[in-house]
């Protein structure tokens, strides 16, 4: 496992940072996002989806657990938020493993809530807010 760190100075720099992270991790379809509340996980996922050509409005699936988006290339992207999940059984019951092995991008916020359901290969993305309001994005390929 090799970690790579990207720095995003401001929201203006976000599209370029997203392109860099996407180029680095595009071979992995499941991305697990960790970070404190307000670190920018959902904002980063929105920017990723925009870069990938998602046609719909991207928003956090906090209560639905998963949102499905279509891209301008007819690809499907799944966006999960497990912040409010009470047990891994809830994720298992919605078929999270089928999503993970679908071959489509799966962006997962709060994956620490479902540690026994992670796929064998994924991109770990940790977003940290810095004192100057910039973000450090630590990315690790796990396979």
KAJOSUL-V695950 format. One line per field, one symbol per residue. ss: DSSP state (h for helix, s for strand, l for the rest). phi: phi as a letter, one per 30 degrees, with the letter a starting at -180 (. if undefined). psi: psi as a letter, one per 40 degrees, with the letter a starting at -180 (. if undefined). Layout:
BEGIN
ss: ???
phi: ???
psi: ???
END
This chain:
BEGIN
ss: llssssssllhhhhhhhhhhhhhhhllllsssssllllllhhhhhhhhhhhllslllllllllllssssssllllssssssllllllhhhhhhllhhhhhllllssssslhhhhhhhllllsssssssslllllssssssssl
phi: .bcbcccbdadddeedddddddddcddccccccbldeidjdddddeddddddidcddcbddecdibccbccdcidcbcbcbcecdcaddeddddieddddcdicdbcccidddbddcdddcacdbccbdcedidbcccbbdbb
psi: hhhhhihhdiddedddddddddddeeehehhhhiiihedfdddddddddddefhdihhihfddedhihiiieefihhhhihedeididdddddefdddddeeeihhhhifeeefdeeiidhihhhhhhhideeiihhhhhhh.
END
